Amino acid sequence: MKTINSRFNSFFGSFVKSSLVASAVALAGCGVELQDNEKVDAPVLTAEENRAALAERRAQSLFAAHTFYAFPFNGQADVTVNTSVLLSFSHPLDTFSTQEFTLTDSDGNVVEGTATEVTEDSFATEPNNPQANGLAFKPASPLKAGEQYTVTYAIGLINEADGNKELTVTRTAQDPLTFTTRLAKDVESFTLDSNGFFPTDDLPFTTFTTLRLRLTNDVDIKTLVAGDTFKFQKVGSTEQVVGDLIAKGRYITFDPAVDLDVDASYELIVSNGVKDNQGNSFAGLEKVFTVLDPGERAFKPMNITLNNGSQESPYSGELMNAVTIKSVLIGANDTTYVDSDLITELANLGKFKHAAPMVIRKGSILNSSSLTVKVGGELPTGFRTGNIRMTNISDATGYLINNTNSDHKYAPKQLHLFMDVAMTTDGYEEDGKLNGKANGGLSQNIMHLELIGTVRTEGPAMIIDAVSEIDLKILGVDNAHAQISFHMEAYTADETPEPAVDVMSPVFQSAYPHTNTQHFSLGDNVTITYNEPLELSSLQNLVLKDENGVTVETFISQDGSSIIIDPTDNLMPFTDYTVTGVIKDLAGNSAYLSQNFSTPNKEQGVEFEEHGEIAARYTAPMVEGMVPGYSCAMEDTDLSLDIAGRCAGGLATDQKLNIFNLQEDRDIFVVFSQQMDAASIRLGETCDTGSFRVEIVEANGSGNCIETVPGVLNYENKILTFSPNENWQDQGSNVYRYSLISAEGETKGSVDCSSGEVLCSAQGYPLQTTLLKPDSHEDLGGPDILMPFRAAPADKLVFNPLMMPTSDTNRDYRWDDIKEEVISGNFAKLSLLETSGALIRATVGCELDQVCSDDYAKTFISGFMPTEVGAYEAVNNLIPVKIHAEQLISSSVNIAAMLGLFNQGLIASDVPTATMVMRPKYPVVNGKTEVPTGYIIWNEEEGRLNFKIDLDIYMDNPFMSVLGGLVSHNLHSYPIKAKLQGPLTFLDDGRMNIELSNLNQIELDVKLDIIGAGIAGMVLAIEPGDMSLQQISQPMK
């Protein structure tokens, strides 16, 4: 590793005093401005004198070998699965000694990885040639979640000041270093997690203490109510202490607005009214605290120094004060550098022998440099982040603790600090407006960021080196990771700058929904993003009203700098809404918020005329996307031959799909076309029960259920997920199968949607699963979907489900030209190339021989596109993306036709295409069907990102009727090929947007027959550019 700045060198200077026993004396050289009762007479030595004293102590064998820093620390819980193991020792590593280091899981399996030597040069007796005295072990792959790991080692060291005397420092199997990784799944018993309360009982509780709780399950934040289910109050009082109650995932923080009263007793009561996201009640928690007097506090301005691009952390070996986010979507090539000032408040050190409390106040900011956003770390998006900030949204509290790794008197004090931060990006001015796209994809709260470090001195200055590992989301879907190695130095009195004063009001960046809201679901949250986090109490000023001025009941929260407005009930369709109110940032600067949006049409029952009949139109819900699987009921299934089947009702010659695969750590994912009746969705707990079933079945003709798979079923806003309690596993000759149960041939009113045995829409229609069977109808239930799959190894692909906004917003597969606005995505415009036989002439979309808007010649496509994004491939300069292309349903287009003989028209007839179905075929690789792959590429001609994919598709018009059904047609499993390519951009709110169009002409050679004899025909075409397929990332919040 590179040499660290040589001025970081006099670790023991302040400890060479007449007495090293008292804790206050030990901290006297830490740069802390000591109170009178802490001051000592010992002189502060120069760096040269310190090195000489250090060498003398080593030579006299007064300095025994020990480990003075470990990350994770012994007993640490909630450690990220991407962690490294860092160790630093009191003496240089013996390069001629065999270094034994072992990391094992709870089953005794050794974790493979790479160990790198690290140098903490404050120990070096030769500052210009420091020797390594630490190890950084990086596992080859992520650790297992919720697992205890054990570290043992026997590390050879040398005392270079005593003739290179050999020393050894050990952690044995009888006295190992242990840590536990973060839970990935909820558990059955919803309680406080092990070691899940900070501060722990052995740490002092002072006036500025912030309470932090870590639970076993993700908390339903709507059930966490200050003064009700979460009480923090003086003993004997029922008045809730005013403060910020912040929660996300498993983490809860309560930060009192003002410091607590000295010597007063407070009680925390968290009731069983707190629920997890599955409705399970919290076990309850009650604790009582007595507030200790922190004494006269020392205020120490600290500078997080700007890295020159080469300075490395003494513990991790990574660049200090630099953050490299490791992400599949944005790569791991760019680093942002932190350069900020913080003010730490330290309790009177003379009052706390073992652990001295400290606080960094809410509103403190870690400011870092801008990044250019690149997909996969290589392909430019055309925008950058602006400055990246991590703002403390609560008081960061921690302690300077006697070293827990070593009881040696020269072992440094440890820093243990918790922070809750809002990660945001400033954006930048572009074309007269603020570009905040990056903030939409990055803005988030990072809760309980845990820093582990040490405190040392250099002359009069306190110096802190600390490490933390953080997990964060990119674009709401990519589980990214970053290691942060902080280096902070206290200013001297002469160096201390004037504190920055924030006088700028918060600046609006983006909103969802905003414009083009066809893809907005009535159950979506309203999200409004600013450039900085806001004061939580000010968010309660916001009011959501409908077009009649009626206030809508909402639950309002914040994540990063995004305001999340969650209506208690779904919003109304085809309605105008406004959000207004005064908000404030953490410095008290205010801004007036005013946002308007309109919801799309979702109501069915519009009357349409077809074949001379007028009828109100209703459709049953359908599956628009599912992983694993294909969104139709299957037939010709043969599990013994690895055949999942083909879409029921298609031609017997249709492609048969092989049994699907699902990564061992992934959830089942299903998207419906309409809102579902939650009461109809029930997980089967025994074989062949429930409307949604996950089973292990025999791979034979019968597919008999062997047992059910326990797990968590969740339905919200048209999306159903199932997470097994344990990862999917190899079942040998057997397979997994999940089932969506319907009632074939039944419709609204003829099926019991409350039984939990049939999936129904919120309007009471059973699930339709195929439109291809002769007796299928759009308002009837279909056969059950039985989708077999096997477990596959985990991988690093990012699951990114993409919505497909459509003009057919109510999914009745007809275009309502009054209530449904035509948008630029997801349609195919049909053109007539020629007619033949008895079809004399025809007009697509308009009255016969008339001209009208092209919109009437468009079939509007509905669907959903789950994708999996891979890593950048340098050889081909592209990023592969697996596309779970499944059936797309599109609306009817009317064709006005003139039938006749000898070129004389005799019968004028309207021929609606009726609802159409497009089913992508899957490529065959090594004899097996596989999910199609598309590619993110750089288009040199356009100078921007593109996405491209080629698809072979079956085209079906199952309900097209000519002359009352007397005439048949060939649009059943009709093969077409679509070469699709188009720009990949990012919306103002940060979501990915792909707009594909066909590069090739697509022809439909329609044959019309009577009793097998061809009587007429026409050739329809989708000209290049006339098919548009648009996919947009799901809402971030």
N, C-alpha and C positions, 0 to 999 in steps of 0.2 A: 504494500500500500504506500501511497505517497506520504512524505513527511508533513506533519501538521505544523502550522506556523510556530516558529521556535519561541515566540514570546509566551506561549502557553506552557510555562515550564516550572514554576516554583510551587508545586503542590504542597510541599511540607513547610514552606517558609513561615507561616503563621503558627505552626505547631512547635517550633523550636523555642520554647519558653521555659521558664523555671518550673512550671507545673503544667502537666498535660492531663490531669485527672478530671478536672471540672469541665462540664459540657460548655459552659460559658466561655472558658478560656479556649477550648477547642474551636469555637466559632468566632473568636475574636478577630482572626485574620481572614474571615470569609467576606470581608467588605461590608459587614453589617455595622451600622452606626450604633455603637454600644451605649447603653445607659450607664449611669454612674456605678451601679452595683455590678456591672459586668467588666469594667475596665481592668487592664493588667498593666504591669510595668515593663514586661518583657519587650525588648526592641523588635521591630520588624526587620528581618534580615533581607539582604539583597538576594537576587537570584543566584549569584555566584556562591555566596555564603550558604545558601540553601543546598545547592548541589554538593558542596564540600561536606556539609553536615550529613546529608543523605548518604554520601559515599562512606563517611566515617561510621555511621550507624550500621550500614550493611557490612562493612569490614569487621566490625566488632560483633557481628551476628546478633545485634539487638533488634534487627528487623526480620522477623520470621516470615516465611513465605505464606501468602494467603490470597484468596479470591476477594477482591474488593468491589466488583460490580458484576451483576448478572441480570440479563434480560431474556425472558421473563424472570421476575424474582421468584424465589422459592415460595410455593403455595399460591401463586397468582392464578386467578380464575378469569374466565371470559377473554382468553387470549385468542387473537385471530388465527385462523387456520393457515394463514400465509406468513406466520411469524418466522423470524430468524432467532437463533439462540446466540446470545452475545456474552462473552466472558472476558474480564480483564483481571490481570494478576499483578502482584506487587513487584515482580522481578521479570526480566526479559525471558522469553522462551529459549530453552536449550535446543538449538537447531540440530544437535547430534543425538538428542534423546527421542525415543519413540513416544509420540503423544497419543494417549488413549482417550478417545471421546466417544460416547455412545448415547444416542437418543432412542428410546424405545417407547412403544405404545403400551396400553394396558394388558395386551396379550403377550408382551415380551418380544414383539417383532421389532427389529432394528430399522430405523428410518434412514434411508440413504440420502446423501447430500454432499455438499462441498463445504470444506472449512477453509477460511482465509485468515491469514495472520493480520492483526491490527496493531497499530502503534499508538499508545497514549504517551506522547513525548515529554509530559511533565515529569515522568520518572527517569528520563534519560540523563545519565551523568555526562554524556557527550551530546549536547543539543544539536550538533550538526550531523550526527550519525546515530540517531536513536534506533534502538532495537525493538522488535515486536514484542509486546507483552500481553497480547490478547488474541482471542479467536472469535470469528463470526461464522457460525454454521448456518448454511441455507439449505433446508430440505429440498430434494429434487422435485417434489410435488407437494401440493397442499396437504396439511395434516387432516386427520379425521375430526369431525365436529363432535363436541361434547365428550371428548376423550381425555383421560389423564395420561400425561407423558412424563417420563423419568429421564433425567440427565445424570450420568456418572462419568467421571473422568479421572485420569492420573496424568498430570501435566508436568513435564520436566522443565524446571527453571534454572537459571544460573545467577549467582551473585557476582556480577562482573567487578565489583569493588573488593572482592575477597578471593582473588585468584580464580574467578569463574567457578566458585564452589557450586556443586550440584545441589539443587533443592527440588522438592516435589510438593505439589498442591493437589489434593484429592477430594472427590466426592464419591463415596462408595455406595454399594447397593444397600447397605445398612443406614446410610445417611445421604440419600440422594437429593438432588434438586428436582422438584416436581412442579408441574403446572397443568392447568386444565383448559382445553380449547372451548371456544364459544359454542353454545347450543345452536343447532340449525333448525330444529323442529320444536314445536310445542310439545309439552309432556302432559300426562294425564292429570297430575296434581298441580294446580296453579298456585304457586307459593313464591316466597322470596327465594332467590337462587342462593346457592352456597356462597358464603362470603359476599353476599349481594347488597350489603349496606355500608355506606361510607359517610362519615368516619366510623371505623370499627370501634368496638367497646374499649379498646386499649389506647385510643387516641383522645386527646383533650377536645372537649366540645366548648367552643368559645363564642363570643358575641357575633362573629362574622362567619360562623359555620354554615355551609350549605348542605342540605340533605340530599343524598343520592341513593336511589334504590334500583336494583336490577332484579327483574322477576324471571320466572322460568318460561313464561309465555308472553307473546305480544299482547299488550294491553289495548282494550277498546277505549280510546281516549275520551269517547263521549260519556263513559261511565265514571271517569275520574273527575270528581267535582270538588273543588276546594270548599272547605267548610261543611261538606256533606259526607261523601265517601272517603275523602282525604282531609283529615283534620290535623292541624298543627296549632296548638293553643297552649296558653299557660295552664298549669295544673290548677284546677279549681275554677277555671273560666271556660265559657263556651264560645268565646270570640275568636274567630279564625285570625291567625297572624297574617297580615297582608303580605303578599309576595307573588312571585311568578311560579306557577305550576306548569312544568314543561314535560311532555312525554312523547316518546317515539319508540316504536318497537317494544322491546323489553325494558326500556330505560325510563326512569322517572327522576326528575330533579325538582326540588322545592327550594327556592332562593328567597328568603325574607327580604322585603323591600328596605327595611332599616335594620341596623344591628340590634341584636337581642339584649335583654337586660341582664347585667352581671348578677350572679348568684340566684337568679330566678330559675324555677323548674318548668320545663315545657314537656308536653306529651304529644306524641305522634300516634294517630289512630287511623289505620287504613282498613276499611270495612270490607265485608264480603259483597258489598254492592259494586265493587270494582270487578269488571268482567274481562275475560280475554275475548278474542275475536270470534270464538265459537260459543260464547255465552256461558263459559264455566266461571264459577265464582272464585274469587281470590280467597285464600285460606285465612286472611286477616293478619294484621300486625299491630302491635302496641309497644311503644318504647317511651321511656321517660329520660329526660336529659336535664342536667344541672349545668348552667352556663358558668364557665370559668372566666376570670378576668384576664384578658390578654396582656394587661399592663400597657405601659407607654409603647406605642408602636413605632417601628423604624420604617420610613418610606424610602425605598430604594429604586430610583429610576434605572431600568435595565435596557441595554441595547442588544437587539438580536442582529448581530453584525452581518453585513452583506458579504456573501462569499465571493471570492475572486475567481471562482470556477475550478479551484484545485484543492481547497482546504477540506480535509476529511474529518469526520467525527472520530474522536478517540475510542469510541466504543463500537460503532457499527462499521467503520471504514467507509461509509457512504459520505457524499458531500454534505457538509453541515449547513444548516439553515437553507436547505434546498428540498424541494418536493418533486419527485418524479412519480407521476401517477401511472401505474401499470394496468393497462386496460386493453382489451381486445379491440374495442371500437375506436379508441383514439391513440392506441399504441403505447409505447413506453420509451419514446426517444427524446422527449422534451422535458426540460426541468425549469421550474419556476423558483426564483430565489427570494427569500424572505429578508426584509430590511425594515425593522420596526422598533419602536420603543414601548416598553411596558413599565408600569409602576407596581412594584411588589410591596405589600405591607407585611412586615414581620412582627409577630408578637414579641414581647420582652423576653429575650433568650434566657435571662436569669431565672425566670419563673418556670421554665419547662426543660427538665433535665434530659428526657428521652426523646421527645417529639415536640418541636416548636412549630406552632401553627403559622400559616401564611395565606395571603389572599391576593389575587389579581382581580380587580373589580370588573363587573359587567360593563360592556361597552368597549373594553380594550380591544385593539385590532392588531392582528398579524397581517401585514400588507406584503404582498409578493408580486413579482413581475408578471407581465403579460405573456401569454402563449399563443402561438399560431395553431389553430385547430386543424388537425389532419386526421382523416379517417385511416385507421390502421397505423397511425403514426407516420404515414408516408404520403398519402394522397390529399392534397390541400382542399379545404372546403371553401376557401375564399374569405374567411373571417377569423378574427382572433378574439381573445377573451377580454382584453383590457386588464387592468390590475386585478389580481385574485386576492380576496380578503377572507380571513377567518376571524369573525367577530365573536367575542365572548357574549353569549346571550344570558349568562348567569355569572355570578361570582365564581371564578376558578379558585378552588380551595385545596390546600394540601399541607404538607408537613416536611420539615427538615428532621429526619429520623436517624437515630444511631444505627450504624451500618448493620443490616440483618444478614449479610453474607459472611462477615467476619467480626469477631469480638476483639480483634487486635486494636491496640490503642491508636495506631496510626491509620486505621481504616477511615476513609472520609465519611462525612455525613451523607445520607441519602436524601434525594428529593423524591417525594411521591405527591403528584399533583393531578387533580381531575379538572377537566375543562368541558364545557358544552359550547360548541361553536356553530355559527352559521357560516357555511362556505358559500361565497357569492363572487360574482365577477362584475366589474364596473361597466363593461362595455365601452364603446367609444363612438364619437361622432362620425357619421358617414352619410353623405348626401343630405345633409341638413337635419338628420334625425339620429337618435341614439340606437346603435346596433347592440342589442342585448341578447342575441341568439345563444351565445355560450352560456349565459346565466340560466336560461331556460333548461339547459341540459345538465348543469352542474349545481344549481342552487339547492341546498339541503342543509338540514341540521345534522351535525355529527355529535352524538351524545356520549358522555362519559369517556372522552378522549383522555387516556391515562398515560402520563409522562413519568418515566422512571429514570432518575439520573443521580448525579453527585454534585456536591458543592465544594469548591476549593477557592483558594485566594491567590492573587498575584499582587504583591504589594498591598495597597489599601482596598483593592477591588475584589468584590465577590464575583466568582465565575461559576456558571451552571452549565453542565453538559447533560443532556437528557435525550431519551429515545422514546418514540411512540410508534405504534403500528395502527393504521386506520383502514377501515373498510368504507367504501362509498359507492354510490350508484352513478353511472354515466347514462344519460338519456333515460333514466328511470329503469333500465333493464340490465345494464352491464355491471356485474359485481367487480368493481375495481379495487385496487389496493395501493397503498403508499406507505413507505417508512419515512418518518420525519426524525431527523437528528438535530436537535436544537443546541445552539451555543449562545449563551447570554452573558454579557459582561456589565457590571454595575458602573454607571458613570461616577466620576469624582464630582465633588461639589462644584468645581470650576467648569467641568465639561457638561453638566446637566443642561439640556436644551429646554426652552420654554415648551410646556405641553401644548400639543395641537388642540385647537378648539374647532369643533364641527358646527358650522353655521349654515350648512347646505340642507335644503329640504330634500326628502326622498324623491327620486326620479322614477317615473313610470317607464317600464320596459316592454311588457307584453301582457296579453290577456287571452284566456280561453274560456268560453268561446268568444270570438271577436267578429270576423267576417267569414263568409263561406262556411256556415255552420251545419252543412248537410250531414256531416259525420258526427255531430253532437248527439249523444244519447241522453235521454231525459233524466237518467240517473247519474250522469256525470257531475263532478264538482265544477264549480266556477273558480278559476284560478287567475289571480292577478299578481304579476311579479314586478317588484321594484328593484332598485340597484343596491339596496341595503336592508338588513332585517329591521323590523318595526317593533315598537313597544307593544307588548301583548295586550295590555289594557286598552289601548287605543283602537284595537280591532273591533271591540264591542260597539264602537260608534257606527259601524257599517250597517246599512240596511239594504236588503234586497226586496224590490217591489215589482209587481206585475203591471201590465199596461192599464189596469184599473186603479192603480194606487194602493193595492192591497199588499201589506207586508207579508213576506214569505218567511216562515220559521226556518232558521238555519243554525248550524253549528260551525263556528269560525275558528280556524287554527292557522298555524304558520309553519312552514318548512323552509329553512334558509331565508330567502327574502320573498317567498311566494305566499300570498294570502290564499287560503283554501276555504272556500265557502261551500259547505255541504248542506243542501236543503234537506229538511227532515223527510219530506215526501218528494217523489219525482216531480219535476217541473211540468207544466202544461205544454202541449204541443202548439205550434203555430201562434206563439205569444211573444210579445215584447217585454223585456225586463230591463231594469236599471239597478245598479249598485252605486250608492252614494255614502259619503261620510268623511270625516276628518281623521286622518291617521298621523302618527308621530313616529320618528325614528328614536333610537335609544338615547340620543342627545336632546330630545325634546323638540326638534324641528318638525313643523307640521306641514301637511299637504292635503289638498282636497281631492278626494277620489270620486270620479264619476265615470262609470262605464255602462254602455248600453249593448244589448245583444238580443237576438231573436231566436227562438227555438224552431226547429224544422217541423214540417207536418209529419205526424206519426199515426193519425187516426185513419182507420179503414172504414169501409162502408160507403165509399163514393160510388155513385151509379155510373156504369159504362154500358154502351150499346155494342153488342157483338152479335152478328148473324141475325140482325133484326130484333133482338131481344134486349131489353134494358133491365139490368139487375145490379143491386148493391154488391160490392165485391169485398170478400173477406178471405184471408189465407191463414193456414195453420203455420206455426213456427217451424223453421228448418234449422239444421246445423250448417253454419257457414264455414266453420273451420274446426279442426280437431287434431291434436297431436298426443299420442301417435294415431295414425289411421287415415281414413279417407271418408269424407262427409256424406256417406250414403249407406243404406242398408245393403248387406252383402248377400250374394247367393253363390252357389258352386264352391262353397268353402270346403277345404280338405286339409285339416290341420296336420294330419300325418304326412302329407306331401308338402308342407310348408306353404299352403295356399290359404290366404285370408279370404279370397273370393273376388267377385266383380260386382259392380253396381247392379242391384236387382232391377230387372225390367229392360236392361240393355240387350244387345244382340248376343247370342251364344258365342259369337266369335270375338267378343270384346276381350281386352287384356285382363288377365287375372293377376291380381297383386299378391305378392308374397307377404307372409306374416311380418308385421312391422317391428321396429326396434325403438326402445326408449332408454335414454341414458339412466343409469342406476340412481342418480341423484335428482332426476327431473320429476315434475308433477304431470299428471294428465291434465290436458287443457282443452276445453270445449267452448265454442262461441255460438250462440243462437242468433237467429235473425230478428227475434222479437224479445221483449221482456217476458220472462217466465213467471209462472205462479210458484213462489218459493215453497208454498205448502205442498206442492206436488212433487218436490224433489226430496227424496229420502234415500239414504245409503242403506243398501242391504247388509244386514248383520249376519245372516245365514244364507246358505246357497239358495239361489232362485227367488230371492225376495228383494223388495225395494225397487224404486223406479230408476235408480242408478246403482249398478253392481260392479264390483271389482273382485274378480275370482281367479283362482288357479284352477285350470281345467285340464282334462285329459286331452292329449293330442291325438284323438281318434275321430271317427266319423260322428260320434254323438257329442263330443265336447263336454262330457259330464263334469259338473262342478265338483272339485275335491274339497276346497275350503275357500272362505272369503279372505280378503286382505284388509286388515284393520288400518284405518287412517282417518284423515280429516277431509271432509267434503265441504267446499265453500262455494256459494253462489252469490254473485253480486253483479248487478247491472249487465245482464246478458252473458256473463262469463262464468263458467263452472270450472273449478279446479279440484283435483283430488291429490292429496299428499299422503303417501303411505307412512305409517309409523316408523318403519324400517326401510332402508333403501331397497329398490328392486334387486332381486338376486336370480342367478341362473337356476332354473327349475328343471334342469335335465331334459327329459323327454316331454315334460308338461309345459304349458304356456300360461301366461297371464291373459285374461280377457276382461275388458270392461264393456258394460252393456247400458244402452239408453233405451228404456222400455216405453213403448207407445201402445196405441190401441188401433190396429189396422182397420180401416173402413169406418171408424167412428168419427163423430164431429162434436161440436159444442152442444152440450145438453144431453148427449147420450153416453157420456163418460164421467166417472167420479174423479175429479181432479184433486180431491182432498184425501184420497186413500193412500197416497204415497206409493202407488204401484204404477202410475202412468204420468209421464212428463207432459205438462200442459202449459200453454201460454197464459199470461195474465188475463187474456180475454176468454180463456176456457177451451181453447182448441188443442187437441192432442198433437204431439210431435209428428210432422210429416217427414219421412226419411227417404223417399224416392218418388220422383214424378214420372218415372219411365215405365212403370207397369201399366198395362191396359186399363186396369180398374182404379188407377191412382187419380186423385183429384186434389186440388190445392187447398181445400178446406177440410180434408180428411186426414186422420192419422195414418201412419205408414207402418210397415213391419219394423220389429226391433232392430236397432243397430247393435251388432255383436262384433267387437273389434279386438282381435287377438294381437298380442305383442310379446316380445322377449326383452329381457334386460340386456342393456349394452353398457360397455365401460363408460365411465364419466369422461367428458372431454372439455375443451375450453371454448366451444362454440357458444355464442351469445344468443339466447332465445329472444327474438325481437318480433312480437306479433304486430302485424300491420293492418290497420283498418282500410277499407275501400269506400270512400265517400261516394254516394250515388244520388242522382236526382230523384230516384224512386225511394224517397225517404221513409215511406210507411210500409215498404216491402209488400205491396199488393201486386207487384209485377205489372203494373199499368202506370203510365205517366199521366199525372193530373196537371194539366198545363195552367191551372189557376193557382194551386197551392204548392206546386213543386217547381222550384227554380232550376233551370238547366245549368249545370256546372261543367267545367272543362274536363273532368275525369270520369272514367268508367262508363264508357258507352262504345258502341260500334255503329257507324252510319252505313246503312245498306244502300247500294246503288244497283240499278238494273242495267245489265250489259246487253241481254238479248232475250227474246221469247221464241218459242217454237211450237209447232203443231197447232192445236186448237186454241192456244193462248195467243190471241191476235196482238194485244198490246197490254201494257200494265204501267202503273205509276206507283212508286214507293212512297208512302207517308201521306200523300195528298189525294184529293179527289182525282178521278181518272182524267188524265190529260191536263191537269191543273198544276200550277206552281205554288209552293208554300215554303215555309221555313224548313231548313234542313233538320231542325230539331224533331220533326215528326217522322223522319226517316231513321231516327236513332233508337236502338234498343239499349236501355239503361241497365247496367250490369250491377248486381249485388253480390257481395262475397266478403271474404276475409282471407288474409294471406299470412299465416305464421311463417316466420323465417328464422334461420340460424346463421349468424354471421361468423365467418372464420377469420383467421389471422392473415395479415398481408403476406403475399408470396412475391419475394423480390425477383425471382427468376422471370416471372411473367408480368410483373408490375400490376397486380390485381389482387382483389380480395374475393374469395369464393363465398357464395351465400346459398345455403340450402333453402329451397322454396317448397314449402308444403302446399303445393298447388292442388286445390280441391275443387269440387264442382262450383261453378258460377251460375247464378240464375239471372236471367235478363228479361226485360219487359217486352210486351207485344208491339209489333210494328204492323200497321195495316198496309196491305197491298191491294190497290184497286185494279181489277182485271176485266178484260173484255174477252169472252170466249166466243168462238165462231168457227165457220168453215170457209175455206177458199178465200181467206183474208177478209171475210165479211163478218162483222161483229153481230152476235145474236143474243148473248147473255152477259149482262154486266153483273159482276159479283165482287164483293169485298172478301178478301182472303187474309184475315189477321194471322200473323205468325203465331199468336198466343205466346204463352210463357215459354222461353227457350232455356236450354241447359247446355252449358259447356263443361266438359270433363277432361282436364289435362291427363294425358297418358304419362307413365313414368318410364324413364330410360331403363334398359336392362344392362346390368354390369355383372359379368361372370355368372350369367344365368339367373340373376336375381333382379327383381325390380327395386329401384332406388329412387329416393326423393330427387326431383330435378335440381340442378345447380345453375345459378346465375352468377354474374360477376360484376363487382364494382370496379370500374376502370377509369382511367383518365383520358378524356377525349381531347386530343391535341387540337383538332380543328375548332372546337367550340371553346377550348380553354377552361373546361370545367369537368366535374365528375359526371359520369354516366353509369347507368345500370343496364345490363343486357342479359337476355335469356331467350332461348329458342324452345318453343313448346309444340308438341303434337297434341291435338285436341279432338275429342269426339264432340260433334254438334248434334243436338237433339231438339226437335220441335214436336214434343209428344201430343200437344193439344191442337195442332194446326188442322183445321177442317176445311175441305174444299167441296163445295156443293153439298153441304150437309153430311159429309162423310162418304159420299158415293165415290169420291176420288181419293186414292191413297197417294202417299209421297215417300220419298227416300231419305228424308232428313231424320234418320234414326242411326245413332252412332256414326254419323257422317264424318270422315276424317278431314281435318284441315291442319295446316301448319302455320304458326305465327312466329315470325322473327321480330322480337320486341327489343327496343332500346329507347332510352330517354334520359334526361337529366336527373341527377340526385342532388337535391338542395336541402336547405334547412329553413323551416318557418321561423317567424319572429319569436315564437315561444320555445324554440330550440328543437322542435320535433323534426324527425327525418321525413322527407317528402320525395317520393319517386314518381315520375310521370313518364310512363312508357307509351310508345306508339308503334304500330306495325310498320316495318320497313318493306315488307313484301305485299303484293296484292293477294288477297284471300278470296277464292271463288267458291260459290255454292252452286253446283250444277243440279238444280231441282228437277226431278222427274215426277210427272203426274200420271197415275195409272188408274184404269178401271179394269178390275178382275185380271190384273197382271199385264194388261196391254197398255203400252205407252200411248197417251193421247195428246200430251202437251208437256211443255217444259219452259223453264226460264233459268237464266244464269244471273245470280245475284253476286255482288262483289263488295268487299270491304277494301277500298282503295288504300294505298300506302298513306299512313297518317290518319286514317279514318277510324281506327280502333285506338281508344285511349284507356289505359289501365293505370290508375293512380293508387298508390299506397302511402299511408301516413302512419307514423308511430302513434301509439296510444297516448292519451293525456298523461303528463308527467306526474300529476298528483291525484 
